[in-house]
Amino acid sequence: MALSYKTILVPVDFTPRCAEAARDADALALGSNGQLVFFHVHTTPIAATTDAVPIPAAAEQLADALSARRTYARRWVEELGLVTKPDHIRIDVVEGMPADSITERSKDADLIVIASHGRRGLSRWLLGSVAERVVRGAHCSTLVVRGPEASE
């Protein structure tokens, strides 16, 4: 029995491991004629939110940052050289917390293909694991891709 995924959500942070997850998602999309949704979550640095910046200026800065991320994401996806038809690829960029935003967006997906950075010990405790939080809260099936670096 072949699995069919209409919408495959691929959270991206533009790392090599994430590129590997994108290629895996592309192969799954080809087999099911599904749409790939590349999803990047921009997190505004805390320092940028604590400065006394007027609200209209802050909103304009955020809009500029999201636009720049969208442009970068489009180039990143093009450079991957995916086989999926261009009309089957969508790029979404939002502002927020990565795990929460991905989990919320998973309500509209059939599958999430997410890269794991393989952090262990103190770095995982301090930084958390987006992939682990997504797996625990996802509203659809989740495939976690760990590249060779994750086992080191």
Stockholm file with secondary structure:
# STOCKHOLM 1.0

chainA/1-152         MALSYKTILVPVDFTPRCAEAARDADALALGSNGQLVFFHVHTTPIAATTDAVPIPAAAEQLADALSARRTYARRWVEELGLVTKPDHIRIDVVEGMPADSITERSKDADLIVIASHGRRGLSRWLLGSVAERVVRGAHCSTLVVRGPEASE
#=GR chainA/1-152 SS CCCCCSEEEEECCSCHHHHHHHHHHHHHHHHHTCEEEEEEEECCCHHHHHSCCCHHHHHHHHHHHHHHHHHHHHHHHHHHTCCSCGGGEEEEEEESCHHHHHHHHGGGCSEEEEECCCCCHHHHHHHCCHHHHHHHHCSSEEEEECCGGGGC
#=GC SS_cons         CCCCCSEEEEECCSCHHHHHHHHHHHHHHHHHTCEEEEEEEECCCHHHHHSCCCHHHHHHHHHHHHHHHHHHHHHHHHHHTCCSCGGGEEEEEEESCHHHHHHHHGGGCSEEEEECCCCCHHHHHHHCCHHHHHHHHCSSEEEEECCGGGGC
//
